[in-house]
Amino acid sequence: MAKKRSWVDRFLNATEKVGNALPHPATLFLLFALASLLFSGLAHWLNWHAAHPATGERIDVINLLSRDGFHRILLELVDNFTGFAPLGIVLVAMLGIGIAEGSGLIGALIRLLVLSAPKRLLTFVLVFAGILSNLASDVGYVLLIPLAGIIFKAVGRHPIAGMAAAFAGVSGGFSANLLLGTVDPLLAGLSQEAAQIVDPEYLVNPTANYYFMVVSTFIIATAGTFVTERIVVPRLGEYSGDGGMDDNLHPLTPLEKKGLLWSGIATMGVIAFILAGLIPEEGFLRGDDGSVLHSPLIRGVVAWLLIFTAVAGIVYGLVTGKFRNDADVMNSMGESLKSLSTYMVLVFFAAQFVAYFKWSNLGLILAIKGANFLTALNRGLIPLIIMFIIFAAIMNMFMGSASAKWALLAPIFIPIFMLLGYSPELAQVVYRIGDSVTNIISPMMSFFALIIAFVQKYEKKAGIGTVIATMLPYSIVFFVLWTILIVIWVWFGLPLGPDAGLYY
């Protein structure tokens, strides 16, 4: 008699089937762009309009299927792509990350952090390291998660529990960190594009959610440790199988330690340079108004991310011999950009969609009508936040890319938040919570298949249901705690980041 499938397996099988039936994300944005053109013509024919709540000005739909619209589509196609805010930000940030990763610096830092931790803090350190690894894009998935399994096995614990802890940090804690990574300027760029539908002068800094991220780091790390020790480890029981990845676990060599030392010294040199430009009242790194908040340090955070990672990576690579000449450094930068080829295709179509949505006024009118509807409900900010978190979490089960989803949702939800009197930064952080909590149970997450392969090294019969059943407790706990945190944050009116308040 066949074993009855659990509701988790049935749900995931249905999700996988629906997800596999969807077109490529780039194709989806092409379809969205075409739909924007069609709807602009239909809405214009229906004389759809709205009154701007601030000025009372009548806003009509612009028909992009007209002669003028067709000319604009052709003439601004290239500018839409090259001027799309997230594109340049991500490309520049990845150049520095590529140097640090190609030199071996990032891998050495993760090994140092994990291997030097006391055994009783091992689980916490794995979750914590997973969260921090988001600074380096995908390195947590390909390095830390299999390494976590090896470490747990080496200390006599179930390796899948170790991988679950690391996976919870890397993917479930995607919107928490002590430092800014590539996702922060990426989402900020998309948020800025969306905010300028309402306010053309509005700027969203990459540091928009930084304070919230820092607090979230310790809450998620603690929650991930609790779930691992109290739920996952007891459920998995004792491990009696055999693995085959032990060669990846080794302490730092004297040369690697020397590389980290000199890399740290070089990094301190950059920090000293920054302080020299900030501490004096007339410092060369202060803003035009003399403030730190509006300084090139904050507003040029992507450039500083490039400088820090490049300096640290180059020094480490030279000391360890990984970099022997300038060609090695340039090749590392080139390798990092190779992984962005699919992303650039996606961005081309996403940029067209965002532009058409903005030109047609569809986004602004939808936002006004949505804001009017939510205002009429009179439910307040907290219910709006909870509903948006749930919506983003559900959507994440069918569309894995955080940037692709935000490129779609930001032009709709950020104007709604702004017209209700709430900041784009708040809309962004609410989205990030919803997007993060279901990453670890979403078959559409780009590394999900890789995680299954890692798990199968220790459990041959493991499949999607195995991974989901293991990670579902993390998803539920993260959702509850993160929702409580943002509610408390809003209740006390705390800023989300430097110069990033809750209200517009």
Protein Blocks (a to p, Z undefined) as FASTA:
>chain_A
ZZdddfklmmmmmmmmmmmmpccfklmmmmmmmmmmmmmmmmmmnopacddfklopacdd
ddfkbmklmmmmmmmmmmmmmmmmklmmmmmmmmmmmmmmmnommmmmmmmmmmmpcfkl
mmmmmmmmmmmmmmnommmmmmmmmmmmmmmmmnopafklmmmmmmmmmmmmmmgcfbdc
fklmmmmmmmmmmmmmmmmmbccdfklmmmmmmmmmmmmmmmmmmmmmmmmmmmnopafb
dcdklmmpccddfklmmmmmmmmmmmmmmmmmmmmmmmpmkbckbcfkopaklgmklmmm
mmmmmmmmmmmmmmmmmmnomambfklmmmmmmmmmmmmmmmmmmmmmmmmmmmmmmmno
mmmmmmmmmmmmmmmnonojmlmmmmmmmmmmmmmmmomblklmmmmmmmmmmmmmmmno
pafklmmmmmmmmmmmmmmmcfklmklmmmmmmmmmmmmkbcfklmmmmmmmmmmmmmmm
mmmmmmmmmmnopafbehiafbZZ
